[in-house]
Amino acid sequence: MNELRRDPFEERSRALFQDSVENLDMRIRSRLTQARSAAIAAAAGRRPWFLSLTTWAPAAGVTAAAVLGVALWLGSPLGHQTATLAVAQTNLEDLDLVASSDEGAGDAMEMMQDDLDFYEFAASAANPDSAA
């Protein structure tokens, strides 16, 4: 071995430690050896399979992916998109009717006021409960 140069304090400490170890009585040495052996045996013992991290990590990953998939599927706006597009298209058609007016025909609002009876009939036909 390659001996490193040690300072006097370290040499003295080492000598005192070695002296204290050699002067232990056999009963204490035996108890220390037994305690060391028991600690090594306990550390080397295996845990049961159901407490192992390698058993539960894949299951936790699959569960998390399934929960995320369900959350994205249920919260997705794709199922509601067709109804939203139909309503938006109807609103745009109504807006086009109101906005498109011939220059010679007058204002679109005046055209709507001419047919107030028809609009009241259409509204009552659409909502028969509110016909009063």
C-alpha positions as CSV (number, residue, x, y, z in Angstrom):
1,M,0.0,0.0,0.0
2,N,1.0,3.5,-0.6
3,E,1.4,5.1,2.8
4,L,0.5,8.8,3.0
5,R,2.4,11.0,5.3
6,R,0.4,11.6,8.5
7,D,0.7,14.4,10.9
8,P,1.6,13.7,14.6
9,F,-2.0,14.3,15.8
10,E,-3.4,11.7,13.5
11,E,-0.7,9.2,14.5
12,R,-1.4,9.7,18.2
13,S,-5.2,9.4,17.6
14,R,-4.7,6.2,15.7
15,A,-2.5,4.7,18.4
16,L,-5.0,5.6,21.1
17,F,-7.8,4.0,19.1
18,Q,-5.9,0.8,18.5
19,D,-5.0,0.7,22.1
20,S,-8.6,1.0,23.2
21,V,-9.7,-1.7,20.8
22,E,-7.0,-4.2,22.0
23,N,-7.8,-3.6,25.6
24,L,-11.5,-4.5,25.4
25,D,-12.5,-7.5,27.4
26,M,-13.7,-10.6,25.5
27,R,-17.3,-10.3,26.6
28,I,-17.7,-6.8,25.1
29,R,-15.9,-7.9,21.9
30,S,-18.2,-10.8,21.6
31,R,-21.4,-8.7,22.0
32,L,-20.1,-6.2,19.4
33,T,-19.4,-9.0,16.9
34,Q,-22.8,-10.4,17.5
35,A,-24.5,-7.1,17.0
36,R,-22.5,-6.5,13.8
37,S,-23.5,-9.9,12.4
38,A,-27.2,-9.3,13.3
39,A,-27.1,-5.9,11.5
40,I,-25.5,-7.4,8.4
41,A,-28.0,-10.2,8.4
42,A,-30.9,-7.8,8.7
43,A,-29.6,-5.6,6.0
44,A,-29.2,-8.5,3.7
45,G,-32.7,-9.8,4.3
46,R,-35.1,-9.4,1.4
47,R,-38.4,-7.6,1.7
48,P,-41.6,-9.4,0.6
49,W,-42.5,-9.1,-3.1
50,F,-45.6,-6.9,-2.4
51,L,-43.5,-4.3,-0.7
52,S,-41.1,-4.0,-3.6
53,L,-41.1,-0.7,-5.6
54,T,-40.4,-2.6,-8.8
55,T,-43.8,-4.4,-8.4
56,W,-46.0,-1.4,-7.9
57,A,-44.3,1.2,-10.2
58,P,-45.6,-0.2,-13.5
59,A,-49.1,-0.7,-12.0
60,A,-49.1,2.9,-10.8
61,G,-47.9,4.1,-14.3
62,V,-50.7,2.3,-16.1
63,T,-53.3,3.5,-13.6
64,A,-52.1,7.1,-14.0
65,A,-52.2,6.8,-17.8
66,A,-55.7,5.4,-17.7
67,V,-57.0,8.1,-15.4
68,L,-55.4,10.8,-17.7
69,G,-56.9,9.2,-20.8
70,V,-60.4,9.1,-19.3
71,A,-60.1,12.7,-18.1
72,L,-59.1,13.9,-21.5
73,W,-61.8,11.9,-23.2
74,L,-64.6,13.1,-21.0
75,G,-63.4,16.7,-20.9
76,S,-62.8,16.8,-24.7
77,P,-64.9,19.4,-26.6
78,L,-65.0,17.0,-29.7
79,G,-68.4,15.6,-28.6
80,H,-69.9,19.0,-28.3
81,Q,-68.3,20.5,-31.4
82,T,-71.1,19.5,-33.9
83,A,-73.8,21.1,-31.9
84,T,-71.8,24.2,-31.4
85,L,-71.0,24.5,-35.2
86,A,-74.7,24.1,-36.1
87,V,-75.7,26.9,-33.7
88,A,-72.9,29.1,-35.0
89,Q,-73.9,28.5,-38.6
90,T,-77.6,29.3,-37.8
91,N,-76.5,32.5,-36.1
92,L,-74.4,33.5,-39.1
93,E,-77.3,32.9,-41.5
94,D,-79.5,35.2,-39.4
95,L,-76.8,37.8,-39.3
96,D,-76.5,37.6,-43.1
97,L,-80.3,38.1,-43.5
98,V,-80.2,41.2,-41.3
99,A,-77.0,42.6,-42.8
100,S,-77.9,42.0,-46.5
101,S,-80.2,44.7,-47.8
102,D,-80.5,46.1,-51.2
103,E,-79.7,49.7,-51.4
104,G,-83.0,50.5,-53.0
105,A,-85.1,48.4,-50.6
106,G,-84.4,50.5,-47.5
107,D,-83.1,49.5,-44.1
108,A,-83.2,45.8,-43.0
109,M,-84.7,46.8,-39.6
110,E,-87.6,48.4,-41.4
111,M,-88.1,45.2,-43.4
112,M,-88.3,43.2,-40.2
113,Q,-90.8,45.7,-38.7
114,D,-93.1,45.2,-41.7
115,D,-93.5,41.5,-40.9
116,L,-94.0,41.7,-37.1
117,D,-97.1,39.5,-37.3
118,F,-95.1,36.7,-39.0
119,Y,-92.3,36.9,-36.4
120,E,-94.8,36.7,-33.5
121,F,-96.4,33.6,-35.2
122,A,-93.0,32.0,-35.7
123,A,-92.0,32.6,-32.1
124,S,-95.3,31.1,-30.8
125,A,-95.0,28.1,-33.1
126,A,-91.4,27.5,-31.8
127,N,-92.4,27.7,-28.2
128,P,-96.0,26.4,-27.7
129,D,-95.7,26.7,-23.9
130,S,-95.2,30.4,-24.0
131,A,-98.1,31.2,-26.3
132,A,-100.3,33.7,-24.5
